[in-house]
Amino acid sequence: MAEVTPLGNVIIFLQKMGIYEVVIPFLLIFTLVFAILERTRALGTEKIEGQDVPRKNLNAIVAFAIAFLVIASSKLVETITMISSQMVVVLTLLVFFMVLIGIVTKEGEAHEILEGTPQKIFLGVVAIAIIALFLNALKGPGGYSWLEITVSWISQFWSSTAVAAVLLMLGVVLFIYFMARTKTPESGGSS
């Protein structure tokens, strides 16, 4: 068994104090809610030096209250912790992927690889990964995640004729869509 280092002891101490179960989720929710309220100006604006600015005091109070309500629920904190940790893994994989693209392309040409259809496919895969993370974090009946429940349900019908027919029709529709679509000419001048 590995020996615990002094820095490892600090992490263990912070964990025992509840930093990871209380403070970090509170700060995350507070920051996200406050940023959304500031951006949307949902609680109104006030005039300061002739400019409309968001009501920071109201936004901060509402964000503070929502963050406290979230950390009051242990299930929500557990879900947020699980999603956050898995999102870090997805983000790390995306950074590694972008580094690999940067390595194999010339300077300034990396963005050209992910334009058009490849960009849509890439964003679709990322969206599916994020949805899978959320489904995996949310627990359903019996303590199973919704991702496990969904995969189990689909696996019951995977070898049936109905699933094969749906997949075939989906493939035909996608093939016809990609073959029949017309490319729109790009406008050269400004409007």
C-alpha positions in Angstrom: 0.0 0.0 0.0 1.3 3.4 -0.9 2.5 5.7 1.9 0.4 8.9 2.4 2.4 12.0 1.6 2.0 15.4 3.4 0.1 16.8 0.5 -2.1 13.7 0.5 -2.8 14.4 4.1 -4.0 17.9 3.2 -6.4 16.5 0.7 -7.7 14.0 3.2 -8.1 16.8 5.8 -10.0 19.0 3.3 -12.3 16.0 2.5 -13.0 15.4 6.2 -13.9 19.1 6.6 -16.5 18.8 3.9 -14.9 21.0 1.3 -15.7 18.7 -1.5 -19.3 17.9 -0.4 -20.4 21.4 0.7 -18.1 24.3 -0.3 -17.2 23.3 -3.9 -20.7 22.4 -5.0 -22.0 25.6 -3.3 -19.4 27.7 -5.2 -20.2 25.9 -8.5 -24.0 26.4 -8.3 -23.6 30.0 -7.0 -21.3 30.9 -9.8 -23.4 29.3 -12.5 -26.7 30.8 -11.3 -25.2 34.2 -10.7 -23.6 34.2 -14.2 -26.9 33.2 -15.8 -28.9 35.9 -13.9 -26.3 38.5 -14.9 -26.3 37.5 -18.5 -30.1 37.2 -18.9 -30.9 40.2 -16.6 -33.9 38.2 -15.5 -34.3 40.2 -12.3 -34.1 43.5 -14.0 -31.6 46.3 -14.5 -30.8 49.6 -12.9 -29.3 52.8 -14.3 -25.8 53.5 -13.1 -24.0 56.5 -14.8 -26.5 56.3 -17.7 -26.0 52.6 -18.4 -28.4 49.7 -17.8 -26.5 47.2 -15.6 -27.9 44.0 -14.0 -29.0 44.2 -10.4 -26.0 42.5 -8.8 -27.4 42.5 -5.3 -30.6 40.7 -6.3 -28.7 38.3 -8.5 -26.3 37.5 -5.7 -29.0 36.9 -3.1 -31.0 34.6 -5.5 -27.9 32.7 -6.5 -26.9 32.4 -2.8 -30.3 31.0 -1.9 -30.4 28.5 -4.8 -26.9 27.3 -4.0 -27.9 26.7 -0.4 -31.0 24.8 -1.4 -28.9 22.6 -3.7 -26.4 21.7 -1.0 -29.2 21.0 1.4 -30.0 17.9 -0.7 -27.4 15.2 -0.4 -28.8 13.5 -3.6 -28.3 16.7 -5.6 -24.7 17.1 -4.2 -23.9 13.5 -5.1 -25.3 13.9 -8.6 -23.4 17.2 -9.1 -20.1 15.6 -7.8 -20.5 12.6 -10.1 -21.3 14.7 -13.2 -18.5 17.2 -12.5 -15.9 14.4 -12.1 -17.0 12.7 -15.3 -17.2 16.0 -17.2 -13.5 16.6 -16.3 -12.7 13.3 -17.9 -14.6 14.2 -21.1 -13.0 17.7 -21.1 -9.5 16.1 -20.8 -10.3 13.7 -23.7 -11.4 16.7 -25.8 -8.2 18.6 -25.0 -6.1 15.6 -25.9 -8.1 15.2 -29.2 -7.5 18.8 -30.1 -3.8 18.5 -29.2 -3.6 15.5 -31.6 -5.3 17.5 -34.3 -2.8 20.3 -33.7 0.1 18.0 -34.0 -0.9 16.5 -37.4 -1.8 19.8 -39.1 0.0 22.9 -40.1 -0.2 26.0 -38.0 -3.5 27.8 -38.6 -5.1 24.8 -40.4 -6.3 22.9 -37.4 -9.7 24.5 -37.4 -10.3 23.5 -41.0 -10.5 19.8 -40.1 -13.5 20.3 -37.9 -15.6 22.4 -40.3 -18.9 21.4 -41.9 -20.0 17.8 -41.5 -17.0 16.7 -39.3 -17.8 19.5 -36.9 -21.5 18.4 -36.7 -20.4 14.8 -36.1 -17.9 15.9 -33.4 -20.4 18.0 -31.6 -23.0 15.2 -31.9 -20.6 12.8 -30.2 -19.8 15.3 -27.5 -23.6 15.9 -26.9 -24.2 12.1 -26.7 -21.3 11.8 -24.2 -22.7 14.6 -22.0 -26.2 13.1 -22.1 -24.8 9.7 -21.2 -23.0 11.3 -18.2 -26.2 12.9 -17.0 -28.1 9.6 -17.4 -25.4 7.8 -15.6 -25.4 10.2 -12.6 -29.2 10.1 -12.1 -30.3 7.2 -10.1 -33.6 5.5 -10.8 -35.6 2.8 -9.0 -33.5 0.1 -7.3 -30.4 2.3 -7.2 -29.6 1.8 -10.9 -28.7 4.7 -13.1 -31.0 5.8 -15.9 -28.2 4.9 -18.3 -28.2 1.3 -17.0 -32.0 1.1 -17.1 -32.0 2.4 -20.7 -29.3 0.1 -22.0 -31.0 -2.9 -20.3 -34.3 -2.0 -21.9 -32.8 -1.6 -25.3 -30.8 -4.8 -25.0 -34.0 -6.8 -24.5 -35.2 -5.8 -27.9 -31.8 -5.6 -29.7 -32.2 -8.9 -31.6 -35.8 -8.3 -32.5 -37.1 -7.7 -36.1 -38.6 -4.3 -35.1 -35.3 -2.9 -34.0 -33.6 -4.1 -37.1 -36.4 -2.5 -39.2 -36.0 0.8 -37.4 -32.2 0.8 -37.9 -32.6 0.0 -41.6 -35.2 2.8 -42.1 -33.0 5.2 -40.2 -30.0 4.2 -42.4 -32.0 4.6 -45.6 -33.4 8.1 -44.5 -29.9 9.3 -43.6 -28.5 7.9 -46.9 -31.2 9.7 -48.9 -30.7 12.9 -46.9 -26.9 13.0 -47.6 -27.3 12.1 -51.2 -30.2 14.4 -52.1 -29.2 17.5 -50.2 -28.0 20.5 -52.2 -25.2 22.6 -51.1 -26.0 26.3 -50.8 -23.5 28.7 -52.4 -21.6 30.8 -49.9 -22.1 34.5 -50.2 -18.9 36.3 -51.2 -20.0 39.9 -50.4 -21.3 41.5 -47.3 -25.0 42.2 -46.9 
